[in-house]
Amino acid sequence: MNAPTTWRPRLAEGTAPVLAVLAVLLVALAFAGPAYSEPTGYLALLKRAAPLVLLAIGQYFVIVSGGFDLSVGSLVTAEVVIAARLIEGDDANTAWVIALLLGFGLLVGLVNGLVTTKLLVPSFIVTLGMLLILDGAVFLWTGGAPRGALSPSFRVFGRGGVDLPVVGHLPWSVVILLAVLVAAVLFMRGGTGRTLVAVGDNENSVRLAGGRVDRLKVLAFALSGVLAALAAILLGGFAGVSAQVGEGLEFRAITAVVLGGVLLGGGRGSVVAAAAGALTLEALFSLLNLLGVSGALESAVQGVIIIAAVAYAALGANPRLRLRPRAGTPEPAAR
């Protein structure tokens, strides 16, 4: 009966710091660039960040349950290339191709989850292998130069929007992002979401309590695959077709999740914080761009964030590290 009150504070843990950093970056953007002097600038930021936020939410489900998904970047590339090849600029093909893309993302996620749980292969290895498989398949199919074209009705999800009286032009990508975020929050507040966090915290305890650990892990990978497909639809509509459209996105998603305070290894973190971490990362890179900092530093920044976030999380999760006696200080005698 005490489980809900036990898990509630842990799910909210880590949200405040990333929101504070995000607020500082948003204020800094207002001073650094004239485009952010009005709400339309921040809506444009949300529009650019939407694919990464979706990937971060999917990555959150996997990481909080104790796994990794390194295949999402290559999956995004494969999805965009497949869409362009099958649509060929014809609006009549848009609906069924979108359904196919979501189904393909689900299939990749299921394969990752089933191999991880049934064959007991570490998720890091499984998804790394899937990354290489998808990269190789895309290269063999396209020869490094994707063919085909996306239709106008497909690209509207990444570029179009709806005009509202007060807000003005609201991009469809922002609408989709908000809908997914609300659904993810409601899911994590339910029994399945709480058990998913418990799996990352102590898998054996959940298994002994009768929890279906394997099904929950497969579900996490399946959700990650579907959200990667959705991110590909938005990214393809916004940026167009490229054989490198998803390159490095898996590491950005992981960086966003750990920036949001989600513990690598699972058991702690909030889906809102993971989404805020992705938006913070996008705001940081936008600020660096406005300040004239080379884009080549983005990888270095991501590396620093991952190391710092993991070190901070490890320090917070293990009080003994903070209470470790200094050299020469006698330890208390055992009784």
TILOTOR-784297 format. One record per residue (C-alpha): residue in one letter; x, y, z. Coordinates in Angstrom, 3 decimals. Layout:
<recs>
+---------+----------+----------+----------+
| residuo |        X |        Y |        Z |
+---------+----------+----------+----------+
|       a |        X |        Y |        Z |
...
+---------+----------+----------+----------+
</recs>
This chain:
<recs>
+---------+----------+----------+----------+
| residuo |        X |        Y |        Z |
+---------+----------+----------+----------+
|       m |    0.000 |    0.000 |    0.000 |
|       n |    2.990 |    2.283 |    0.507 |
|       a |    4.354 |    1.869 |   -3.048 |
|       p |    2.651 |    4.946 |   -4.579 |
|       t |    4.005 |    7.321 |   -1.922 |
|       t |    7.424 |    5.664 |   -2.162 |
|       w |    7.773 |    6.101 |   -5.915 |
|       r |    6.172 |    9.536 |   -6.328 |
|       p |    9.114 |   11.642 |   -5.039 |
|       r |   11.622 |    9.497 |   -6.914 |
|       l |    9.834 |   10.014 |  -10.208 |
|       a |    9.929 |   13.776 |   -9.694 |
|       e |   13.570 |   13.761 |   -8.665 |
|       g |   15.945 |   15.799 |  -10.788 |
|       t |   13.301 |   17.878 |  -12.583 |
|       a |   13.955 |   21.202 |  -10.836 |
|       p |   17.682 |   21.563 |  -11.710 |
|       v |   17.233 |   20.996 |  -15.451 |
|       l |   14.237 |   23.349 |  -15.540 |
|       a |   16.352 |   26.014 |  -13.817 |
|       v |   19.141 |   25.573 |  -16.381 |
|       l |   16.590 |   25.699 |  -19.197 |
|       a |   15.123 |   28.954 |  -17.833 |
|       v |   18.599 |   30.540 |  -17.716 |
|       l |   19.320 |   29.486 |  -21.304 |
|       l |   15.983 |   30.835 |  -22.559 |
|       v |   16.704 |   34.211 |  -20.937 |
|       a |   20.223 |   34.176 |  -22.415 |
|       l |   18.763 |   33.522 |  -25.871 |
|       a |   16.577 |   36.613 |  -25.524 |
|       f |   19.714 |   38.720 |  -25.021 |
|       a |   21.843 |   36.927 |  -27.618 |
|       g |   19.485 |   37.018 |  -30.591 |
|       p |   16.727 |   39.382 |  -31.728 |
|       a |   14.675 |   36.434 |  -33.018 |
|       y |   13.947 |   35.458 |  -29.401 |
|       s |   12.523 |   38.838 |  -28.435 |
|       e |    9.062 |   37.514 |  -29.357 |
|       p |    7.230 |   34.210 |  -28.643 |
|       t |    7.597 |   33.131 |  -32.277 |
|       g |   11.321 |   32.649 |  -31.701 |
|       y |   10.706 |   30.198 |  -28.874 |
|       l |    8.058 |   28.387 |  -30.908 |
|       a |   10.664 |   27.961 |  -33.639 |
|       l |   13.037 |   26.540 |  -31.001 |
|       l |   10.364 |   24.046 |  -29.912 |
|       k |    9.785 |   23.119 |  -33.552 |
|       r |   13.487 |   22.356 |  -34.078 |
|       a |   13.743 |   20.508 |  -30.782 |
|       a |   10.607 |   18.372 |  -31.227 |
|       p |   12.340 |   15.364 |  -32.912 |
|       l |   15.080 |   15.265 |  -30.270 |
|       v |   12.551 |   15.554 |  -27.440 |
|       l |   10.581 |   12.628 |  -28.870 |
|       l |   13.770 |   10.565 |  -29.095 |
|       a |   14.664 |   11.524 |  -25.520 |
|       i |   11.245 |   10.395 |  -24.260 |
|       g |   11.698 |    7.048 |  -26.015 |
|       q |   15.251 |    6.754 |  -24.706 |
|       y |   13.949 |    7.556 |  -21.219 |
|       f |   11.655 |    4.516 |  -21.238 |
|       v |   14.601 |    2.259 |  -22.071 |
|       i |   17.163 |    3.833 |  -19.732 |
|       v |   14.865 |    4.086 |  -16.720 |
|       s |   14.157 |    0.351 |  -17.083 |
|       g |   17.885 |   -0.410 |  -17.056 |
|       g |   18.812 |   -0.549 |  -20.757 |
|       f |   20.218 |    1.459 |  -23.680 |
|       d |   18.978 |    2.070 |  -27.205 |
|       l |   21.780 |    3.042 |  -29.567 |
|       s |   19.788 |    2.233 |  -32.700 |
|       v |   17.441 |    5.247 |  -32.794 |
|       g |   19.704 |    7.490 |  -34.886 |
|       s |   20.120 |    4.896 |  -37.610 |
|       l |   16.414 |    4.089 |  -37.399 |
|       v |   15.586 |    7.744 |  -38.066 |
|       t |   17.821 |    7.734 |  -41.144 |
|       a |   16.314 |    4.488 |  -42.426 |
|       e |   12.779 |    5.796 |  -41.894 |
|       v |   13.395 |    9.008 |  -43.860 |
|       v |   15.123 |    7.154 |  -46.703 |
|       i |   12.298 |    4.583 |  -46.890 |
|       a |    9.661 |    7.321 |  -46.877 |
|       a |   11.275 |    9.230 |  -49.742 |
|       r |   11.731 |    6.092 |  -51.825 |
|       l |    8.153 |    4.864 |  -51.367 |
|       i |    6.299 |    8.180 |  -51.541 |
|       e |    8.092 |    9.525 |  -54.636 |
|       g |    6.474 |   12.929 |  -54.104 |
|       d |    2.930 |   11.546 |  -54.461 |
|       d |    0.462 |   12.739 |  -51.808 |
|       a |   -1.649 |    9.619 |  -52.364 |
|       n |    1.127 |    7.506 |  -50.827 |
|       t |    1.535 |    9.577 |  -47.658 |
|       a |   -0.979 |    7.898 |  -45.331 |
|       w |    0.045 |    4.286 |  -45.863 |
|       v |    3.746 |    5.121 |  -45.836 |
|       i |    3.382 |    6.860 |  -42.463 |
|       a |    1.585 |    3.781 |  -41.113 |
|       l |    4.399 |    1.617 |  -42.518 |
|       l |    7.057 |    3.796 |  -40.882 |
|       l |    5.387 |    3.555 |  -37.470 |
|       g |    5.063 |   -0.211 |  -37.926 |
|       f |    8.714 |   -0.524 |  -38.909 |
|       g |    9.777 |    1.463 |  -35.837 |
|       l |    7.657 |   -0.819 |  -33.673 |
|       l |    9.220 |   -3.893 |  -35.310 |
|       v |   12.787 |   -2.693 |  -34.710 |
|       g |   11.937 |   -1.931 |  -31.079 |
|       l |   10.384 |   -5.361 |  -30.592 |
|       v |   13.437 |   -7.081 |  -32.077 |
|       n |   15.736 |   -5.108 |  -29.778 |
|       g |   13.616 |   -5.948 |  -26.760 |
|       l |   13.142 |   -9.632 |  -27.542 |
|       v |   16.827 |  -10.272 |  -28.258 |
|       t |   17.743 |   -8.457 |  -25.037 |
|       t |   15.272 |  -10.331 |  -22.835 |
|       k |   15.028 |  -13.773 |  -24.434 |
|       l |   18.632 |  -14.276 |  -25.552 |
|       l |   20.033 |  -12.329 |  -22.577 |
|       v |   22.286 |  -10.192 |  -24.760 |
|       p |   23.105 |   -6.802 |  -23.170 |
|       s |   20.977 |   -4.033 |  -24.680 |
|       f |   24.103 |   -2.007 |  -25.449 |
|       i |   25.361 |   -4.788 |  -27.738 |
|       v |   21.956 |   -5.532 |  -29.267 |
|       t |   21.193 |   -1.947 |  -30.220 |
|       l |   24.752 |   -1.322 |  -31.384 |
|       g |   24.335 |   -4.284 |  -33.709 |
|       m |   20.976 |   -2.926 |  -34.894 |
|       l |   22.638 |    0.430 |  -35.561 |
|       l |   25.197 |   -1.255 |  -37.824 |
|       i |   22.534 |   -3.351 |  -39.560 |
|       l |   20.370 |   -0.326 |  -40.362 |
|       d |   23.357 |    1.763 |  -41.467 |
|       g |   24.549 |   -1.013 |  -43.771 |
|       a |   21.084 |   -1.627 |  -45.196 |
|       v |   20.556 |    2.063 |  -45.944 |
|       f |   23.943 |    2.324 |  -47.662 |
|       l |   23.337 |   -0.800 |  -49.769 |
|       w |   19.884 |    0.410 |  -50.788 |
|       t |   20.864 |    3.980 |  -51.640 |
|       g |   24.564 |    3.743 |  -52.465 |
|       g |   25.030 |    6.746 |  -50.187 |
|       a |   22.685 |    8.930 |  -52.253 |
|       p |   18.997 |    8.618 |  -51.246 |
|       r |   16.491 |    8.702 |  -54.080 |
|       g |   12.851 |    9.728 |  -54.207 |
|       a |   11.051 |   12.676 |  -52.691 |
|       l |    8.759 |   13.438 |  -49.789 |
|       s |    5.277 |   14.658 |  -50.633 |
|       p |    3.929 |   18.061 |  -49.512 |
|       s |    1.361 |   16.345 |  -47.271 |
|       f |    4.181 |   14.407 |  -45.558 |
|       r |    6.307 |   17.500 |  -45.020 |
|       v |    3.435 |   19.452 |  -43.457 |
|       f |    4.012 |   17.626 |  -40.150 |
|       g |    7.519 |   19.040 |  -39.913 |
|       r |    6.953 |   22.438 |  -41.540 |
|       g |    3.259 |   23.291 |  -41.302 |
|       g |    1.053 |   24.418 |  -38.465 |
|       v |   -2.279 |   25.894 |  -37.451 |
|       d |   -3.101 |   29.574 |  -36.892 |
|       l |   -4.607 |   30.371 |  -33.486 |
|       p |   -6.023 |   33.707 |  -32.279 |
|       v |   -3.664 |   34.308 |  -29.325 |
|       v |   -0.670 |   32.052 |  -29.988 |
|       g |   -0.428 |   32.767 |  -33.696 |
|       h |    1.123 |   30.096 |  -35.916 |
|       l |    1.454 |   26.889 |  -33.880 |
|       p |    3.612 |   24.242 |  -35.628 |
|       w |    2.145 |   20.757 |  -35.935 |
|       s |    5.399 |   19.355 |  -34.558 |
|       v |    4.812 |   21.245 |  -31.296 |
|       v |    1.237 |   19.955 |  -31.108 |
|       i |    2.436 |   16.372 |  -31.643 |
|       l |    5.215 |   16.843 |  -29.088 |
|       l |    2.825 |   18.133 |  -26.412 |
|       a |    0.397 |   15.277 |  -27.055 |
|       v |    3.173 |   12.673 |  -26.721 |
|       l |    4.549 |   14.332 |  -23.573 |
|       v |    1.138 |   14.377 |  -21.876 |
|       a |    0.576 |   10.732 |  -22.819 |
|       a |    4.036 |    9.802 |  -21.480 |
|       v |    3.407 |   11.586 |  -18.168 |
|       l |    0.061 |    9.834 |  -17.723 |
|       f |    1.677 |    6.498 |  -18.597 |
|       m |    4.461 |    6.942 |  -16.046 |
|       r |    1.956 |    7.873 |  -13.349 |
|       g |    0.087 |    4.620 |  -13.932 |
|       g |    0.913 |    1.232 |  -12.526 |
|       t |    2.818 |    0.063 |  -15.610 |
|       g |    5.012 |    3.158 |  -15.651 |
|       r |    5.847 |    2.877 |  -11.962 |
|       t |    6.700 |   -0.789 |  -12.357 |
|       l |    8.939 |    0.102 |  -15.311 |
|       v |   10.959 |    2.370 |  -13.010 |
|       a |   11.016 |   -0.361 |  -10.373 |
|       v |   12.501 |   -2.777 |  -12.930 |
|       g |   15.434 |   -0.433 |  -13.427 |
|       d |   15.858 |   -0.043 |   -9.669 |
|       n |   15.689 |   -3.719 |   -8.695 |
|       e |   14.743 |   -6.190 |  -11.386 |
|       n |   14.884 |   -9.222 |   -9.095 |
|       s |   12.487 |   -7.703 |   -6.580 |
|       v |    9.953 |   -6.967 |   -9.306 |
|       r |   10.311 |  -10.479 |  -10.673 |
|       l |    9.831 |  -12.024 |   -7.205 |
|       a |    6.769 |   -9.844 |   -6.689 |
|       g |    5.207 |  -11.298 |   -9.822 |
|       g |    6.032 |   -8.478 |  -12.208 |
|       r |    6.488 |   -9.333 |  -15.888 |
|       v |    9.962 |   -7.905 |  -16.271 |
|       d |   10.618 |   -9.156 |  -19.800 |
|       r |    7.346 |   -7.755 |  -21.127 |
|       l |    8.041 |   -4.377 |  -19.562 |
|       k |   11.523 |   -4.208 |  -21.093 |
|       v |   10.188 |   -5.189 |  -24.508 |
|       l |    7.500 |   -2.505 |  -24.121 |
|       a |   10.170 |    0.103 |  -23.378 |
|       f |   12.107 |   -0.759 |  -26.549 |
|       a |    8.893 |   -0.842 |  -28.596 |
|       l |    7.931 |    2.644 |  -27.394 |
|       s |   11.431 |    3.883 |  -28.213 |
|       g |   11.143 |    2.499 |  -31.755 |
|       v |    7.720 |    4.055 |  -32.369 |
|       l |    8.842 |    7.451 |  -31.063 |
|       a |   11.972 |    7.264 |  -33.236 |
|       a |    9.701 |    6.700 |  -36.240 |
|       l |    7.571 |    9.681 |  -35.226 |
|       a |   10.715 |   11.792 |  -34.813 |
|       a |   11.809 |   10.719 |  -38.314 |
|       i |    8.486 |   11.888 |  -39.765 |
|       l |    8.930 |   15.326 |  -38.182 |
|       l |   12.637 |   15.549 |  -39.036 |
|       g |   12.102 |   14.468 |  -42.634 |
|       g |    9.371 |   17.043 |  -43.050 |
|       f |   11.548 |   19.762 |  -41.548 |
|       a |   15.006 |   18.968 |  -42.950 |
|       g |   14.284 |   16.850 |  -46.037 |
|       v |   15.967 |   13.644 |  -47.222 |
|       s |   19.564 |   12.840 |  -46.341 |
|       a |   21.600 |    9.718 |  -45.663 |
|       q |   22.982 |   11.441 |  -42.546 |
|       v |   19.757 |   12.891 |  -41.167 |
|       g |   19.843 |   10.725 |  -38.017 |
|       e |   23.597 |   10.622 |  -37.518 |
|       g |   24.541 |   11.109 |  -33.860 |
|       l |   20.962 |   11.486 |  -32.652 |
|       e |   21.266 |    8.439 |  -30.379 |
|       f |   24.045 |   10.146 |  -28.414 |
|       r |   22.138 |   13.426 |  -28.285 |
|       a |   19.120 |   11.586 |  -26.903 |
|       i |   21.213 |    9.874 |  -24.228 |
|       t |   22.858 |   13.209 |  -23.368 |
|       a |   19.433 |   14.826 |  -23.029 |
|       v |   18.198 |   12.058 |  -20.742 |
|       v |   21.176 |   12.195 |  -18.367 |
|       l |   21.048 |   16.003 |  -18.444 |
|       g |   17.510 |   15.615 |  -17.133 |
|       g |   18.828 |   13.714 |  -14.113 |
|       v |   17.795 |   10.233 |  -15.242 |
|       l |   20.131 |    7.666 |  -13.717 |
|       l |   22.024 |    5.497 |  -16.200 |
|       g |   21.303 |    1.948 |  -15.127 |
|       g |   17.677 |    2.764 |  -14.365 |
|       g |   15.519 |    3.208 |  -11.314 |
|       r |   15.392 |    6.974 |  -11.102 |
|       g |   14.203 |    9.833 |  -13.279 |
|       s |   11.265 |   11.786 |  -14.615 |
|       v |    9.997 |   11.779 |  -18.188 |
|       v |    9.361 |   15.539 |  -17.906 |
|       a |   12.990 |   16.050 |  -16.883 |
|       a |   14.179 |   13.949 |  -19.833 |
|       a |   12.108 |   16.071 |  -22.230 |
|       a |   13.388 |   19.246 |  -20.557 |
|       g |   16.930 |   17.932 |  -20.941 |
|       a |   16.439 |   17.611 |  -24.700 |
|       l |   15.026 |   21.127 |  -24.931 |
|       t |   17.899 |   22.415 |  -22.786 |
|       l |   20.420 |   20.775 |  -25.092 |
|       e |   18.798 |   22.349 |  -28.160 |
|       a |   18.685 |   25.757 |  -26.446 |
|       l |   22.366 |   25.420 |  -25.483 |
|       f |   23.444 |   24.631 |  -29.034 |
|       s |   21.300 |   27.493 |  -30.372 |
|       l |   22.964 |   29.872 |  -27.913 |
|       l |   26.458 |   28.672 |  -28.859 |
|       n |   25.576 |   29.187 |  -32.516 |
|       l |   24.403 |   32.746 |  -31.854 |
|       l |   27.623 |   33.447 |  -29.961 |
|       g |   29.665 |   32.240 |  -32.940 |
|       v |   31.036 |   29.131 |  -31.236 |
|       s |   32.059 |   26.418 |  -33.710 |
|       g |   29.535 |   23.637 |  -34.210 |
|       a |   32.426 |   21.183 |  -34.026 |
|       l |   32.353 |   21.665 |  -30.237 |
|       e |   28.895 |   20.115 |  -29.940 |
|       s |   30.296 |   16.595 |  -29.539 |
|       a |   32.726 |   17.800 |  -26.881 |
|       v |   29.899 |   19.548 |  -25.025 |
|       q |   27.801 |   16.379 |  -25.131 |
|       g |   30.712 |   14.347 |  -23.770 |
|       v |   31.266 |   16.779 |  -20.893 |
|       i |   27.541 |   16.757 |  -20.067 |
|       i |   27.373 |   12.949 |  -20.008 |
|       i |   30.443 |   12.592 |  -17.776 |
|       a |   29.356 |   15.374 |  -15.405 |
|       a |   25.752 |   14.172 |  -15.182 |
|       v |   26.721 |   10.560 |  -14.543 |
|       a |   29.305 |   11.589 |  -11.923 |
|       y |   26.764 |   13.831 |  -10.185 |
|       a |   24.120 |   11.094 |  -10.244 |
|       a |   26.578 |    8.530 |   -8.866 |
|       l |   27.584 |   10.895 |   -6.065 |
|       g |   23.970 |   11.535 |   -5.160 |
|       a |   23.022 |    7.864 |   -5.316 |
|       n |   25.907 |    6.709 |   -3.091 |
|       p |   26.181 |    8.740 |    0.132 |
|       r |   29.320 |    6.763 |    1.102 |
|       l |   31.250 |    8.606 |   -1.627 |
|       r |   30.453 |   11.902 |    0.071 |
|       l |   31.325 |   10.564 |    3.517 |
|       r |   34.527 |    8.805 |    2.500 |
|       p |   37.221 |    9.589 |    5.146 |
|       r |   40.245 |   11.596 |    4.077 |
|       a |   43.725 |   10.082 |    3.957 |
|       g |   45.130 |    9.807 |    7.463 |
|       t |   41.739 |   10.110 |    9.145 |
|       p |   41.068 |    7.070 |   11.345 |
|       e |   37.866 |    5.227 |   10.535 |
|       p |   35.445 |    4.563 |   13.380 |
|       a |   36.101 |    1.307 |   15.153 |
|       a |   33.701 |   -1.528 |   14.390 |
|       r |   31.499 |   -2.590 |   17.259 |
+---------+----------+----------+----------+
</recs>
